[in-house]
Amino acid sequence: MNYRISLCMAAAVAMVGVTGCATKNYVKTQTAPIVDHTNQLDDKTAANNRSIHDADDRATSGISKAQGAADSASQNAQTASKAAGDADVAANDAVHRADSLDSVVKGLDNYKSMANVSVTFGFDKATLTKDDKAQLDTFAAQLGSAKSYILEVTGGTDSTGSAAYNYDLSQRRADAVVQYLAAKYGVAAHRFYLIGIGKDKEVAPNTTAEGRKQNRRVEVQLLSNMSNGQTTATTTTAPGPGAN
């Protein structure tokens, strides 16, 4: 009898174990698809988040590029507007100078040379030396008593270098003389008739060092309007030996 009871209990335990294992397997079988589906949803959600982030980055980049292009276009427009304004000012200034020069040229027949001076410059230089300034001082002493006059200032160079460079150099040399006379003696700007002729007009042959030195000069002429009854008294000041 006891043997049968033990056998039945063992059978019951075995059945419970079998039932427990079956239950676990069943649960696992039923929940596995749900877990897989959840994982797939998580992957899709992550992928969607990445896509949204990438789209946001591209949108931000596009907006930045568009803003940069707009800023650049605005700056270009402002630059173009300024250039147009500068060109207009330059054109008006050129017209003003042309009108001023025309008014001078029309009356040149009534102007006579009263005095002149010539100063020379070192090679590729546009700076006045001490001797140059002394000569200009002597020349300027006559301006106090002059009436209705203009100063014709002509800058020149030797034949070395290009024509364009020498035009600029001759202009800078003439400017140096004008600035000196205007600053030290208060000569008004409208009295200067200024021109840089570069190497176009020689006063001496460029085949020698001395000739080239003479061509590196600025000539200043005091022209007075003789219609006012003044007499002609031309004074010429030669280049000093110390000019370089």
Buried (B, 14 or more C-beta within 10 A) or exposed (E): EEEEEEEEEEEEEEEEEEEEEEEEEEEEEEEEEEEEEEEEEEEEEEEEEEEEEEEEEEEEEEEEEEEEEEEEEEEEEEEEEEEEEEEEEEEEEEEEEEEEEEEBEEEEEEBBBBBBBBBBBEEEBBEBBEBBBBBBBBBBEBBEEBEBBBBBBBBBBBBBBEEEBBBBBBBBBBBBBBEBBBEEBEBEEEBBBBBBBBBEEBEBEBEEEEBBBBBBBBBBBBBBBBEEEBEEEEEEBEBBEEBE
